[in-house]
Amino acid sequence: MSTPVVELRGLRHAYPDGHEALRGVDLHVHPGERVALLGPNGAGKTTLVLHLNGVLRPDSGTVTISGLPVAQDSLLEVRRRVGIVFQDPDDQLFMPTVRQDVAFGPRNLGLRGGELDARVDAALAAVDVSDLADRPPHHLSFGQRRRVAVATVLAMEPEILVLDEPSSNLDPAARREVADILRGLDVTVLMVTHDLPYALELCERSVLLSDGLVVGDGPTADVLGDRALMAAHRLELPYGFDPASVPALKRR
Ligand SMILES: Nc1ncnc2c1ncn2[C@@H]1O[C@H](COP(=O)(O)OP(=O)(O)OP(=O)(O)O)[C@@H](O)[C@H]1O
C-alpha cells in the first residue's frame, strides 16, 4: 500500500496546565482520501491539526507526513506539504491584492517569473477566483475570501489540504460552491467540521475524535448512522436528516 500522507502513532499531548488533549491517537490518511475529522467541542481536533505542521509537538508518539517525520529540522518541508486553511480567512490574507497573497508562499519557496505566475494562475483558477486577482482581499465577501485562502494554500502544491470548518459563516450558495470546488480538487483532504451533512457530502471517510481518542473511523454514512456512537459523543444530526438518504461517495 502507498505511504500514508499522514501517519500518527500513539500521539499524546498535554497543555502546560496539565490537560491531556490527545491521549494516544493513531491515524493514517492515505493519498487521495478525503477524511472528515469530527468530534464534540474540546475533543482535541485543533490540537491534532496543530501537530501536522509542527506548531505543537507530541509529548510522546510520532507524526509523519508522507514518510517525513515532523521534527525541528523538517519544519520547512513539512509546512509545504501540509497546507492548513484556517477557519477565519483573515488570518491568512494580508497582502494588498489577491494575486500577491496567493504568490506569497511560492515566492518564499524561491519561485519567480513565469513559473511563479503559472503557479498563482493555477491556484486562482482551481477555486474559481481568477477574476478577483487584482482586488484587495479585504474588499471581498467572506465566501470569496475563504476561496482565496484555499488558493494561497494550493499555490504551495501541498500533499494534504487541511481545512478547519470550511462551511462556517457561508450562506447556502457559497457553502455549495465551496463544496463543489473541494470535490473537484485532486488533493488529499482532512477536514475538521461540526457540519455533519457537509462531512457526508464531501468525505467518504470520517474519523470521530472524543476526549483525545479516536472512537470511530469508517465510511461517513456508517459513522453518522451509528446512533449509539453519535449519542455517546454528543454529536447530533440536523433534525430530519437521514445519512442513508445521501448517495455514497466513491473513493477517488
Ligand atoms: N492552550 C491551551 N491550554 C490549555 N488547554 C487547552 C489549550 N488549547 C486547548 N486546550 C484544551 O484541550 C482540549 C482540546 O482542545 P481543542 O481545541 O483541540 O478541541 P477541539 O476538538 O478543536 O474543539 P472545538 O470543536 O471546540 O474547536 C480542550 O479541553 C481544551 O480546553
Ligand as a Chemical Component Dictionary entry (heavy atoms), coordinates in Angstrom:
data_LIG
# 
_chem_comp.id                   LIG 
_chem_comp.type                 NON-POLYMER 
_chem_comp.pdbx_formal_charge   0 
_chem_comp.three_letter_code    LIG 
# 
loop_
_chem_comp_atom.comp_id 
_chem_comp_atom.atom_id 
_chem_comp_atom.alt_atom_id 
_chem_comp_atom.type_symbol 
_chem_comp_atom.charge 
_chem_comp_atom.model_Cartn_x 
_chem_comp_atom.model_Cartn_y 
_chem_comp_atom.model_Cartn_z 
_chem_comp_atom.pdbx_ordinal 
LIG N1  N1  N 0 -3.672  26.455 25.062 1  
LIG C1  C1  C 0 -4.355  25.579 25.806 2  
LIG N2  N2  N 0 -4.097  25.414 27.106 3  
LIG C2  C2  C 0 -4.764  24.511 27.863 4  
LIG N3  N3  N 0 -5.744  23.715 27.365 5  
LIG C3  C3  C 0 -6.045  23.839 26.080 6  
LIG C4  C4  C 0 -5.384  24.769 25.212 7  
LIG N4  N4  N 0 -5.924  24.665 23.963 8  
LIG C5  C5  C 0 -6.864  23.713 24.060 9  
LIG N5  N5  N 0 -6.946  23.217 25.309 10 
LIG C6  C6  C 0 -7.836  22.158 25.796 11 
LIG O1  O1  O 0 -7.548  20.976 25.070 12 
LIG C7  C7  C 0 -8.758  20.282 24.775 13 
LIG C8  C8  C 0 -8.855  20.083 23.266 14 
LIG O2  O2  O 0 -8.996  21.359 22.666 15 
LIG P1  P1  P 0 -9.110  21.523 21.080 16 
LIG O3  O3  O 0 -9.177  22.985 20.804 17 
LIG O4  O4  O 0 -8.040  20.739 20.441 18 
LIG O5  O5  O 0 -10.512 20.839 20.807 19 
LIG P2  P2  P 0 -11.430 20.894 19.501 20 
LIG O6  O6  O 0 -11.887 19.499 19.272 21 
LIG O7  O7  O 0 -10.712 21.568 18.388 22 
LIG O8  O8  O 0 -12.644 21.777 19.989 23 
LIG P3  P3  P 0 -13.672 22.740 19.183 24 
LIG O9  O9  O 0 -14.573 21.839 18.404 25 
LIG O10 O10 O 0 -14.392 23.425 20.302 26 
LIG O11 O11 O 0 -12.858 23.681 18.344 27 
LIG C9  C9  C 0 -9.893  21.119 25.362 28 
LIG O12 O12 O 0 -10.254 20.574 26.604 29 
LIG C10 C10 C 0 -9.279  22.494 25.521 30 
LIG O13 O13 O 0 -9.860  23.177 26.602 31 
# 
loop_
_chem_comp_bond.comp_id 
_chem_comp_bond.atom_id_1 
_chem_comp_bond.atom_id_2 
_chem_comp_bond.value_order 
_chem_comp_bond.pdbx_ordinal 
LIG N1  C1  SING 1  
LIG C1  N2  SING 2  
LIG C1  C4  DOUB 3  
LIG N2  C2  DOUB 4  
LIG C2  N3  SING 5  
LIG N3  C3  DOUB 6  
LIG C3  C4  SING 7  
LIG C3  N5  SING 8  
LIG C4  N4  SING 9  
LIG N4  C5  DOUB 10 
LIG C5  N5  SING 11 
LIG N5  C6  SING 12 
LIG C6  O1  SING 13 
LIG C6  C10 SING 14 
LIG O1  C7  SING 15 
LIG C7  C8  SING 16 
LIG C7  C9  SING 17 
LIG C8  O2  SING 18 
LIG O2  P1  SING 19 
LIG P1  O3  DOUB 20 
LIG P1  O4  SING 21 
LIG P1  O5  SING 22 
LIG O5  P2  SING 23 
LIG P2  O6  DOUB 24 
LIG P2  O7  SING 25 
LIG P2  O8  SING 26 
LIG O8  P3  SING 27 
LIG P3  O9  DOUB 28 
LIG P3  O10 SING 29 
LIG P3  O11 SING 30 
LIG C9  O12 SING 31 
LIG C9  C10 SING 32 
LIG C10 O13 SING 33 
# 
